[in-house]
């Protein structure tokens, strides 16, 4: 099947839109709110972004859902501006280990990259809040995206243009590789970043040891993904229900099961909507 036929079922790049949203918020722009109000089939993280932007200038607590990205970005902005914002965390985010020390706003980008399992989210938060003085060489994937987002947003603002959303290239590439494999072609997928790990591990393209070495932050996602993937792969092999609440784990296992022509049951099928709201519609169409 041609990838173009399933493009309407693929999600927006939530990482990109969240960055645009924080930049709009910093500069008092309503572009992101207006965009999200018109967009159908938003992922849960983008619904959380929409909700957070609407309540930012009120006295309400900011509900960030399960999005660690959104929470870290907005918490950092609140600390920088000394706003004292309070946040509501939902689902798996409630159990994640996240730095709560406002002094980190004084850290260098390099030091921020050592926090919380070496996630790049705090460093990205600093860049979004204006720290562009010491751009590091060879930044992690998502920090590089943040630098790109800031320069792009500035260009749009200077030209009085509205920023444009992007499709989720990570999910699109996984979908392409999966569909090719369904058609009998060899699996040619090459993992580029931490969000590729679950898919790559499901198809034996990477080991847990390799994943942990390349992306230490994998232990601090919606689950500890190294362990979660091994447990879930074992559940799949034994035909047990899939218990994971991690959206990328469930997506990866469902794709692997489809290749093996196996039918599995999922205790938390809706968790995929965190990043890919039309995932199950996609699976029905292509399998």
N, C-alpha and C positions, 0 to 999 in steps of 0.2 A: 504494500500500500504506500502511496506517495505521502510523504510527511505533510505536504500542503493540505491534504484532505482532513487532517486532524488538528490543524492549527487552531481552529476555534475552541478546541477542547483543552488547549494548553494554557497555563496561567501566565499572568504578568510576572515580571521580575520584581518580587516584593522587596528585595534588598535595595533596588534602584528607587522604587517609589517611596520607601521609607526615608531614604536619604533626601529625596526631593522634598518630602513632607517636613523634615526637620529644618532644612534650609528655608523653606517657605515660612515656617513658624518663627524662626530667628528674625526674619526680615519683615514680618507682619503681612505676608501674602496669603491669599485664600485659594491659590491655584490648586493645591492638592485636595482641599475640601471639595471644591467644585468638581474636580475630576472624579473623585471617589463616589460622589453622589450620583453620577451618571453611569458609572461602570457596573455592569452585571457580573455575577459570579465572582465576587471578591473572595480571596483567601481569608482565613480567620485572622491572620496577622494584619492584613490590610483593613479589615473591619475594625480591628483594635486601633490601628493608626487613625482611621476616620473618627472613631469615638474619642481618642485622646486629643486630637486637634480641636475638636468641638468643645471639649471641657477645659482646655488648657487655661483659658482666661477667666475661669470661674473659680469658686472656692471648693469645688468638688474634688474628690480624690481622682487621680488619673488611672483609669483601668487599662492596663496594657495587655490584657489577655495572657497568652502564653509566650509572647514575643520577648525574648531576652535582648534582641537587637534594639527593639523599641524602648524597652525599659532602660537599658544602659545609656542610650542616646539622650533620652529625656531626663533621666536622673542626672547625667553630667551637665546638661544645660541648666537644670534647676540649681545645681551646686554653683556653677559659674556665675549665675545671676543672683544667687543667694535668695531664691524664691521660696524655699522650704516646701516644695510640692510633696504631697503624699501620694503613694502609688498602690494600686490594687493589682496583685499578681494572681493568675489563675492556673489551674491544672498543673502540668509538670514543672512550670516555672517556679512554683512555690517551694519545690524541693531542691532547686539548683543552688550551688554555692556561688554567690555573687558578692563582690567587694562592696561594702557599704561605708567606706571611708571617704568623706568629701575632700580630704587632703590630696587625693590623686589628681585633682585638677591642676596641681602644680608639678606633676611628674612629666618627664620627657616622654616623647613618643616611644622610645626604646624601652623605658621602664614600664609604661602602660602595657606594652606587648608581653610582659611577663606575668600579668595578673590573670586569675581565673582560668587556669589551664592553658595560658598563652593564647587566649582568644584575641582577635584583632579589634573587637568591638569597642573597647575603651579608647584605643588609639583612634579609631574612626570617629568616635564621639568628640574627641579633642579637635580633630581636623574639621569636623562639621561646625564646631563652636569657634573656629577661627584660627586654630594653630596650624599655620601653613609655613612657619618660619624654617623648620628643620625637617624638610621632607627626606625620609630615609631612602637609601638605595635598596632595590629589590624588595619592596614591601610585600607582605602577604597578599593573597588574592583579593580579599575583601577590603583591605586597606587601600590597595591600588584602585579598586572600584570607587572608594570614597574620594580619593584625590580627583579622579576623573569626574565624579558627580559634582564636586564643588566647582571645578573649572567650567563644566558644561552649564551648571545653573547660573553662574556669573555671566557667561556669554549670553544666555537667554535673557537674563534680567537687563543687561546693558543694551540689548537690542529690542527691548520691550516685546519679547516673544514668549510664548507659553512653552514650558518644557514638555518633552514627549516621553511617554512611557516606553518600556522595553519588554519584549517577551522574555520569559525565563529561559535563557540559553542553556543553563545547566540541565533543566528538566527536558528541554527540547532535544538535547543531544542524547540523553538517556533514552528518551522515547524513540529516537531514530535508531539507535543501536538495538534496542529491544525489538522493534518492528522488523529490522533487517534479519535479526536472529530468528524471529518467528517464520520468516520466509526461507529459512534454511541457510542463510549466509553465516560466515564466521563472526564471532563477537569481536568487534574492532575497537570497542570503547577504551579510552585512555583516561583514567581519573586525573583531574587537574586540581581539585581543591577538596576540602573536608566534606562538602555536601555531596561529593561523588562517592564517598567511601562505602555507604550501605549498598548502593547499586553494584559497585565494583566487587565488593566482598561476596554478594549473593551469587555472582557469576564467576567466582574464583579468579578474579583478575588481580587481587591483592590479598595479602594475609593480614591478620590482625596486628601482627608485629610491625609490618610495613606501614600500616595505617597509623598506628600510634607514634611511630618514629617521624612520619611526615606531618601529622596533624595532632599534636598532644591535646588540643582542645576537644577532641572527640569524646573524652571522658566526661565533659561538662556540657553536653547538649541536652535534648529532651530526655535522653537516657545516657548512660555510659555506653556509647555505641559499640565499642569493641566487644564488651561482654554481651550487650543486648543482641547484637547480630549473631554471635555464636550460639546463644541460647535459642534464638528464634530459628536459625538454620536447623538446629537439632530438633526443635518442635516440628518443623516442616518435614524433615526426614522421617519422623515417627508418626506423622499424620495427626498430630495434636492440634487443638485450636491455637491460633496465634494470639497471644495475650498482650503483645507490645502496644504501648500507647504512643510510640514514637512514629511520626508520620513518614519519615524517610525509611525506616525499617520496614514498615508495613508495605509501602510502595514497592520496595526492592523485592521483598519476599513474594508479593503477589505476582510480580513480573516473572520471577524465577519459577514459581509454581505453574504459571501459564505455559512457559516453555516446556516444562516437564509433563504438561497435560494433567496436572493434579488439581483436585478441588480441596480447598482449605476453608475453614471457618475462621472468622476474625471477631475477637471480643470487642475491639475498638475500631471498627471500620471507618468511622467518621473522623478519626484523627488526621487522615490524609488531607482534609480540607484546610489544615494549617498552611499548606503551601500550594496544594493542587486540588481545588474544590470539585473539579470535574474528572477526577482520576478514574472513578469506577465507570463513568460514562465512556471514557477513553478505552478502558479495558474491554467493555462490551463491544465496542466498535471494531477493535483491531484483532481480538482473539477469536 
